[in-house]
């Protein structure tokens, strides 16, 4: 298979190339998903737009409005970043457990988000932490949008033709806020999870839950926010029974399919179990 390879030197040039060639063009960052899809014959672009030299899409640093992680940052770079570990250790720990070392050194944050595989680990964690995608469009246009709602279906996101993900901004959290990401792996450490659960919570000095966010992966067409669970916890005094009752609500909020990792009923039960574990971890 042959294609014309373009290597733009600016984000605006990359956007123009994607616009000019429309459905016949694909953006390429780390290339982990692209290579797999090419081998399987699922994509056959006539034009590939390489993003590797675009400085605006790189970098990891602390900004006034939160932690910036550029789209070209690899999983390994995020995992090892002192800035990420200092301000959002849950993100670093989560990336450290994605797939294999080889993949973590190749796959990028932007590619992971754009790929929109509902079984991937990063989206639930980033959504639970209220991250926002920064997106570039035609004529120098830039916009920000919450990742909560950005994933629209299997392998689909709310990007317009020609748009590119520049990176994500993750707000800093209060010192008394705790976060975790847990996943149940049916086989090896590099397998897809049967269920993944990201939870963030703040318990006040009075022992009552002041806020919480719970997001699950691998249990529907997109990362799924468990709003009924969140609502059930709000204002409650933390007890094992309160956490168990709230976690049980997750079974009716997800939409799993049957596959090699279990039946829908099995996945619902595993979602309950791991949601309860995650809630216990962030409210203990």
N, C-alpha and C positions, 0 to 999 in steps of 0.2 A: 504494500500500500504506500502511495506517495502523497505528499502534501507540500505546500509551500510554507516554509518556516519564516516567521517575522520576529524581529527582536527590537521592539520599540525602546526608546530611551526615556520616555515619559509616560505617565498614566494617561494623559490626554491623547497621546499618539496611540496607545493601546486601545483605548475606547473607540477612537476613530476607525481603527482597523477592524474591530469587532462589528462596528456598525456597518462599515462598507461591505463586509463579506457575509453578514447576516448569519443564517443558519448553517452556512458552509464553513464557519470559523469556530474555533475553540480556544479558550485561554489555557495556558499550561504553566503550572507553578512547580510543585514537587514531582508531579506526574505519576504518583502511585496508582490512583484510580484510572487515569487516562491510559496508562500502559495496559492495565488489566482489561479495560473495555475494548481497547484496540485488538488485543489478542483474541478476545471473544467475538470480535466482529460486530460489537454493539455501537461503535462510532466509527465514522470514516470521513473526517473533515478534509476539506480541500486546502484549508489554511489553518495554521497553528500559530497563536500569538504567545510568544515566550515572555514571561513576566519577571524573570530572574534578576534583571538589572534595574528594576524600578524602586528607587530609594524610598519613595513615598509609601510603599507597601511594606516596609521593613521596620525593624527596631522594636525594642521593648523598653519602656521607660515610664516613670511616674509623672503624670501631668496634673494640673490643678483640678481637672474634672475626672480623675481616676487613673487607673492603670491602662496604659496603651500597649496592645500587643499587635504588631503588624501582621498582615495576612501572609507574608512570606516567611514568617517565623516557623521553623520546624518544631515538631512535637518535642524533640530532644532539647532544642534551645529554650523552649518554654519550661520544660522540666528542670533544667539546670540553671535557669536565670535567678540570680540572687534577688533581683527586684521582685520577681513573681513570688519567690519563697518568703520574702519579708512581708509582703502585703496581701497575698492570696495563696497561702500554702496549699489549700485544697486544690487549686488549679494545677500547681506544680506536681502534687502527688498523683492527681488523676492522669495527667499526661505521661507520667512515669510508668503507668500500668497499661498504656495503650499498645496492643499487639506486640510487636517484636522490636528489638533495638534497631535492626535494619530499617524497618518501616518508620520508626520514630525519627530517624536521621534523614528521611526522605520526605515524608508527608508534611504538608504545611497546614497552618490553621485555616487560612482562606480556602484552600482546597477541601478541607474537611467540612467546613460550613456549606460551601457551594454544592458539594457532593450530596449532602442531605440524606445520608444513609441513616434511617431511624434507629439502627442498632449501635451507632457509634457513641463513644463515651463523652467527648467534649461538649456537644450541645446541651444536654441536661444540666451539666455543672454550670455552664455559662448563663443559661436561662435562669437557673436558681439564684445566681448572683446578680441578676438584672443587667446583664451585659447588653450593649448596643453595637450593632454593626455600622461601620462608617463606609459609605458607598460612593463611588465616583460614577458620574454620568457624562453625557455629551456637553461640549462647550464649557468645560470647567465646573460643571454642576457637582455639588457634594451634598449628601444628606445622611442623617443618622436615623436608625430605626431599631426598636427593641428586637432582640432575638426571640423573645416571646411572641409568637405569631408569625415570625419570618419563615418558618418551615411550613409549607402549604400542603404537601402530600409526599408520597414516596419519591425520593430523589428530586424534589422540587422545592424551590425557594422563591420568595417574592422579589426577584430581580427583573428589571426591565431589559429588553434587548440592548446590548452594548454596555451594560453596567458591570462594574467590578467591585468586589469587596476589598477595601483598603486595609481594614483591620477591625479590631473591636476595642471598645472602651468598657472597662469594668469598674463600677463605682467602688470606692473603699467602704468598708463596713465598720460599724462601731466596735469598740474593743470587746464588748460583751456579746457580740454576735458570733455564733459558731456555725461551721459548715462542714459537710462531708459528702463524699461520693462513694457509694458501695455498689458492687455488682456481683451477681451470681454467675460463675463460669461453669458450664456443664462438663467441660473437658480440660483442655490445656489453657495456660495463661494467655495465649495469643488468640483464643477463640472468641467469637462473638458472645456477648452475655445473653443469658436467658432473660434477665432483667437487670437494669441499672437504675439506681435511685440517688438523686442529688437532693440534699436537704439543707436548708439554712434556717436558723431560728435565733431569736433573741428572747431570753427570759429575764424579766425585770427583777429588781431587788425584792419585790413582794412575792416572788415565786410564780408569777403568772406569765403566760406566753404573750409577749408584746407583739411579735410578728413571726411569720414563717413563710417559707416557699418550698414546695416539694415538686420535683420534676422527674419523670420516669422516661427511660429509653428502652427500646426493643420491645415495646408492648403496644404498638400502634403504628400508623403511617408516618407519624411525626413524633418528636419529643412531646410528652403529654404532661401538662401542668395539673396537679391534683388539687384543685381549688376547694373541693368539699373537705378534703383532709385539712387544708390550711384553715378554713373557716371553723372547723370543729375544734381546733386547738386554740384559736384566738381568745385570750382572756381566761383561759383555763389554768388551774393549778396543776403542775406536772405530777402525775402519778402513773405507775405502770398501766393501770386500767384506762386512764384517759388516752395514753399513747396507743394502746391496743385497739380501743374503740375507734380512734381517728384513723389509724392505719387500715382497719377493716373496710373503710369507705372507699379505699382505692380500687377495690375489685370492680366497682361499678363505673369507674372513671376511665378505664383503659379499654383498648380494643385490640387484643392480641390475636394473632393468627396461628394456626397449627403449622409446625415445621419440625425439623430434627431436634430442636431444643425443648419441645413439649407441646402439649395440647393447650388450647385457650384456657381451660379450667385450671390446668397446672400452673400456667404463667400468672393467672390471677392470684392464685394462692402464694406463689413465690413473690409476687409484687407486694402482697400484704405482709409477708414475713420480713422482707428486706426493707420495706417502708418503716415498719415498726423498729427494726434495728437502727436505721438511719435516724429516726426521730429520737430514739433513746440516746444516740451518740451526741446529738446537737442540743439536747436539753438536760443532760446529766449534770 
